[in-house]
Amino acid sequence: MIVLANFASALAVDLREHAVVARWAEQAPRKIWLTRPGDVLLTPVPLSEPFARYACALTGVPRDSVRIVTVRDRPGVAMADSVADTPGLTDELRALAAARPGTRLLPIALDASTFALAAALGVPVSPCGRGGPAVGAEALAVTELCNTKAGFRAVAERTGMRVPYGRTCSGPDLRETVRAVLRAAVSGRGVVKPDRSAGGHGLRFVGAEDPLVAADGLGVDGRGVAGFGPDGFASEGFGSDSRWTVEEYVPHTVSISAQFVAAADAPRPLFDGAMRTEDGSFTGYRAPLRGIVHPTVCDELRDWGMAFGRHLIAHGYRGPYDIDALVATDGTLYATESNVRRTATTTPYDLVVRLARGTPVTWTTGTVHASGPYSFTAALDRLRDRALDYDPERGDGVVLYADAPADGVSWRYAILARSARRLDELAASLPSALQD
């Protein structure tokens, strides 16, 4: 397998938002959890050797059997194109694939650049995983559509999902669209979403007092409304080529998601859970969902995901996807978006499956802040000193799954446990381990 950590993909966000893409790409080292002996990992961010050895030790993969190639992202360029433009790399990978029949390309996002790279390497694309079916170029159109907010809303309504009241528009019509949605909104609030964004990036919660609604112009001296100008989201501004979705804000108790894979014959559920968010941005996850929300909510979300998957399969897509949703304060479920690609929880789930080895577990992901910067080795030693690190014999513990953060302080983690109570104990003990 050639694992392509293409966080830089126009499928998820406008590539002109390079600062955002660069922040996402900091998570690329976690893709090592997908590798097995003989695989190649193409990453925009270098992996520290202590982290690489740690990950390989937990998965039982000899470190020297995995080749790691760093191909740095370039502003405005998809990762697959950066790989293709690296002198000599395409020839090396093509030779590797020729020597190992059955080699496939496993990307995060299925975009046109990925297909072009796969064609240059002479290998099929396999977004389903190591043994999944290859996909053809006919899947690109439905993938492109369903990774937009407007496209998802259209497909959701056709497949029987309940979505918040909303409208879509172009940039010049945004203010009037927001005003119209607010007039109809029972909650009195709205959510403005760039048509193509991920992880909550660019979301803006608005009310009647918001400058976007109340101001006569878009801002002062052409700088735009705060949060939408050069220092915030949408550097393209409110031009006629920008697209937006405006929805009524739904007061809710929890944000949830369910993950699926569109296989050759039918969609298949993978896992579900509750999302932690801050101002609409994803910050963590807890699975499984049962026990967190009413079982009927789990069942309805599953039914929606299966119907959505059948639509994707009918239009040629094979691979992972999810449905994100809100549970309103009255218990009603509302679908909010889909991600037709590998998501922020897909690789942690794959990691959990590998480490649990068939044992049912509850798991969570999140970020813990240290009192000061640590190296990867120092942070891991602190967990081991307190017996918090993942122990295969015990079957639970904390995994530092994304390498040392750039600031040495904001550590991404996963926790596995065989009961919800044990998971809570480990989560409660973790912060103090990284505090002086």
Disulfide bonds with the S-S distance in Angstrom:
none
